[in-house]
Each structure stands twice: as C-alpha cells, then as structure tokens.
Amino acid sequence: MADAPERELKLLQGGRGEDDPPTGRPLPRSTLRVIPGGPAGDLQAAIEETVQAARRMRQEIEARIAKELEDLF
C-alpha cells in the first residue's frame, strides 16, 4: 500500500474574535471541508464554492425570519 501524497494545509483566519459573543452552538463536522491548498490548489473554485454556500445560508436565514414574522402576525 503506497503512502498518501503530502498535502500542504493552511489555516485561514476566521470565526469569532475575542470580544464577539458566542453564537450558541458550533458547526457540525459534516459542514466543514478541507480544501487542499498549495501551488496546485484551485483557489478560485474554493472561493466560488464558499460564496455559494454563504448565499444558501443567507437564503435559509431570510426564509426562517420571514416564516417567524408571518407566524407572529
């Protein structure tokens, strides 16, 4: 069995700052994904995927807010 090729992993800054209040619950592991970096990594595709995920999350949040407002009134 051959050894797996070495991958260069980079830690990106993000998340809450020291003064930010906690959000309540951490993200489940299934939502997190490692995107290989280094010279061969496709940074543009990773950025586009992240933007699409953020847009979906925003739509879900807006839908929840709209539903709660409808239920309230």
FENPECOR-V562268 format. One record per residue. N is the residue number from 0. OMEGA is omega as a letter, one per 40 degrees, with the letter a starting at -180 (NA if undefined). Layout:
# FENPECOR-V562268
N&OMEGA  N&OMEGA
This chain:
# FENPECOR-V562268
0&a  1&i  2&i  3&i  4&i  5&i  6&i  7&i  8&i  9&i  10&i  11&i  12&i  13&i  14&a  15&i  16&a  17&a  18&a  19&i  20&i  21&a  22&i  23&a  24&i  25&i  26&i  27&a  28&a  29&a  30&a  31&a  32&i  33&i  34&a  35&i  36&i  37&a  38&a  39&a  40&a  41&a  42&a  43&i  44&i  45&i  46&a  47&i  48&i  49&i  50&i  51&i  52&i  53&i  54&i  55&i  56&i  57&i  58&i  59&i  60&i  61&i  62&i  63&i  64&i  65&i  66&i  67&i  68&i  69&i  70&a  71&a  72&NA
